[in-house]
Amino acid sequence: MKTIRTIEEMRDELKKVIGQSVGYVPTMGYLHEGHLSLVKRARKENDVVVMSIFVNPLQFGPNEDFERYPRDEARDKRLAEQHGVDLLFIPTVDVMYPNEMGIEMKVTKGTDVLCGRSRPGHFDGVATVLTKFFHIIQPDRAYFGLKDAQQFAVVNTLVSHFNFPIQLVGLPTVREEDGLAKSSRNVYLSEEERKEAKTLYEALKLGQKMVMDGEKDVDLIVQKVKTYITEHMNATIDYVEMLSYPELNEIKRVDEQVILAVAIYYKNARLIDNIILSPDGKQVETIIR
Amino acid sequence: MKTIRTIEEMRDELKKVIGQSVGYVPTMGYLHEGHLSLVKRARKENDVVVMSIFVNPLQFGPNEDFERYPRDEARDKRLAEQHGVDLLFIPTVDVMYPNEMGIEMKVTKGTDVLCGRSRPGHFDGVATVLTKFFHIIQPDRAYFGLKDAQQFAVVNTLVSHFNFPIQLVGLPTVREEDGLAKSSRNVYLSEEERKEAKTLYEALKLGQKMVMDGEKDVDLIVQKVKTYITEHMNATIDYVEMLSYPELNEIKRVDEQVILAVAIYYKNARLIDNIILSPDGKQVETIIR
């Protein structure tokens, strides 16, 4: 594995593998099994696997955790190499943003719901940095975890509306044994919070069971999920929403592919989780676009 | 030459020439010698030459000439083929914009001057459509006429800030015998307007002569150019400006590479012209980025 820190060096490396397929796994580092499941899949499907590690300031709000976002480069390098990454791209903020952006991207579709509402500008920053990475790395396929389902929907809009020649692969959320979705931000949890955090997935499964049992009424499902969370967690609910997926339109009834998504706040952490369901309640684990 | 109308067909054609260099000439059609000079250069420098013809609604304001912009596909095809275009891409508006864009580009740098001031949103539309074309065609080099100098500056920002793997080639404005810059919009001119339109280039050359003679004061040069136009044309001046180029910053003195640019309105036509000068007044004809 080669570690690369400049755009010029990355372009030179890619020149050596012209004609070979490139799979790309974008990350903010502090790797966990979720990231590594993306690497494994990329390794299977491509000649060359590129991972980027970049905590992108543009996608953090002024009161968010950019500064304290967990970082551990030595460990990340070891894990990336062990799992078959060929090129590990770790640029600095100056490499990615040598100037203020003279052209801004504004995501207008699918951002007035879920995390978009509580994180204004977040997806603009995601779209901007991914456009840059896609141009630097020129992958054939890019791999994302469906835990960040709204991000996957926005990337889908980015790639399809701007005609990027890239296939998107959205892969299942990887979970701890008790069901908590793996996340770099789980290190922010206190012992007690960590214990009750499994409630989120239980609540989602409760919603799924309702759909499987034939319930079509979105308001009713959302209400039950909210109640379950409130009764089992000492956290503040940011949202519980059920929307069409990946369009993220508001719906009244479960008549198409939907996402049931939750976000809660603890004192030092914000957790998100979701499941994507077909109209009969079966879980959709992988999305290829 | 193949004429191509869909994105899928274009991708299929490009698959056949993987590993060969691709030169791209974006146009709005109604080809003149300006466009064809770009094709000639692209032909020299690349294995495959792609031209697009697309009158992009996104870059026209509500009171601009989108509907009546001149079109002549049969003639364009003949000229493109004669000059060595391999793939002529003529998509419809529905092919380029099957949905409303869910992510918008907003050009924030270099748009509060020159045409950006009188054409709000114009360069947002240019950046959007070029991003799409760059992804569809994936050229090694893209060719632009420096007559649209602000457009070239914006494309330069687009390519450099978003790391497109594309070399930009800006080529000299091609002129009629009397000095009028070739433009598809010259067909809008009345006989009398066409006669006096050469004034624009005369005025630019007057400004250039002042710089060559050692004049450094931007306000003074701009004032002389304005006076010359007013005295020799029955037109309304939109702007006469001298700025750093390609940064398009306002300047007081000619101490770096500059653009002297003019735009005037006739009843049915708006004409633009410019010259790019080094600090000693020598004309800069070609810019490669």
Interface residues (C-beta under 8 A of the other chain):
Chain A: I7 R11 I18 G19 N99 E100 M101 G102 I103 E104 M105 K106 V107 T108 K109 G110 A127 T128 T131 K132 H135 I136 Q138 V154 T157 L158 H161 F162 N163 F164 P165
Chain B: I7 R11 I18 G19 N99 E100 M101 G102 I103 E104 M105 K106 V107 T108 K109 G110 A127 T128 T131 K132 H135 I136 Q138 V154 T157 L158 H161 F162 N163 F164 P165
